[in-house]
Amino acid sequence: EALINRSSKCWQQLSYRCRNSRIFNSPSQSDQQFQPFSWWVSRHNQKMDYWGASIPGSRKCYCGIMGECVDVTRWCNCDAGRDTWEEDSGDITEKEHLPVRQVRFGDTGSPLDDKAGKYRLGPLLCEGDDLFNNVVTFRIADASINLPTFDMGHSGDIYFEFRTTTANAVIIHSKGPTDFIKVSLIGGDTLQFMYQAGSGPLGVSVETSHRLADNNWHSVSIERNRKEARIVLDGALKAEVREPPGPVRALHLTSDLVIGSNVEYRDGFTGCIRALLLNGRHVDLMSYAKKGLYGVVPGCVGKCESSPCLNNGTCHEKYDGYWCDCRWTAFKGPICADEIGVNMRPSSIIKYDFMGSWRSTISENIRVGFTTTNPKGFLLGFFSNITGEYLTIMISNSGHLRVVFDFGFERQELIFPNKHFGLGQYHDVRISRKNSGSTLLMQVDSYEPKEFHFNIKASADAQFNNIQTMYIGRNESMTEGFTGCISRVEFDDIYPLKLLFQEDGPANVRSLGSPLTEDFCGVEPVTHPPDTKERRPAPQVDEEKLAAAYNRTNSAILGGILAIIFLALVIMAILIGRYVARHKGEYLTQEDKGADTAMDPDSAVVHSATGHQVQKRREWFI
């Protein structure tokens, strides 16, 4: 079983040659009871309802799936019941059903008829090791895979491989009433195994000189026995801790073995885990992920797989998110989509000096974006006073885009036709050279790139030599420059506008003339739709565990006890009421009718109308 689970592919041939001997007695509808003459038994002792090369649950042989049986009304060749020899055969490839434990045949007839059958069960064949392909991704910090309770006992071992960018996380955790095991990543460079088996917590850690949270695969092997606990990282780094003297108690764990967080679903792990082995047995994590678990998906799939960073920004994986490094782009912002531009006036100029040894190029990548309503002006230029070579990009008085350059072999002037660039629209221009400088590509916006080829003699030099200065807006010999907004300026790995507007920028890039401020040139940044917020589903109550934790009481007995308590409370309430009421009651007074408004006793006598009506009492003695 372990071999099958680890293999990439397994199969076992099942064949039956028959003469008037049926297999499934087909056809048999799914709403009818399956009563075949013959069947085979899977590794879980299930009576299977399909034959070799067929589909589970189909109640068919291969010919029935393909519609090629000798009797088109039947689903197996043998079910035709013919007196000629027929055959149904094929490979069983469903690993969860292999190996075949039994094969049973029923329509075998008697010694007096001509029924006959011959079967063949081939050997179990497997190929490939699927251990390292069984990988899942934890993409939310509180996501987990809950495995059955792990019986580590007096000795046990765990093996797995992980890949993450999270510096602190719990990878594996399980606990009992007092005992526990926990595998954690600490500080991004330390892996720790902690456990407790009655005598207090023990731990063993491996600290590396490099980061483990580096988005590369790392292997972990953990073993605990009666003498020690050991951890091996990447097959080389080892650490161990000895058990204290005295009897060694077995680990008693009662909770699920939680992969991806602790048992309270905190301190979670985001990243990929593969090749999990518990006591040498492979655990199929992908089968759990395919069930649609919260925050867990099959394969090692990060957020950067969808290329969220634009304009060649570098995506840094976090698995539950990402961040974009825009350092090598002409943009900024969370996904490198925010423009860095500048509004240029006729007197404005931006100058970038190439420092150190001057640059010489045979192939360049140049980019500039702009918008203007004034159909003339200098956009971008590169000059060398040493060699006299130059390249300029400008808008002509007719509103067309012109590229003029002289790299020493011949002056060239290129015009992008059939397009007016002075209508206030934003335009993106890209220019590059290839084929040792003999081919220039010009792309404007989303139009097809235009190629220009030059006949360069073998003795000619097509290299742009000793570039000293880059100008934006105009050069120092011009009296009037470009009017409009310029952005996205880049020359290979140089982004002058980003350098100009950054805090404490370098001294070799500066603006001359009127002060300049950063602008986005009217281009709204691209944004991605927000991720759907996911919440961990409410825990499901396990009735069996609940019954084990709390003794289930017979409902009739419980009802009787509650009735007695209720009756006792009623009787007690009645007795308390009678006790309180014994000092209460009504009595009649003999007050004078007319004295009720008197202010004092004397006035009461004066205003008396009836007297106090108290009869004189007499006692008689006989």
Summary of the structure (lengths in Angstrom):
residues: 622
radius of gyration: 44.7
end to end distance: 117.2
largest distance: 167.3
contacts: 1813
relative contact order: 0.09
helix: 12%
strand: 35%
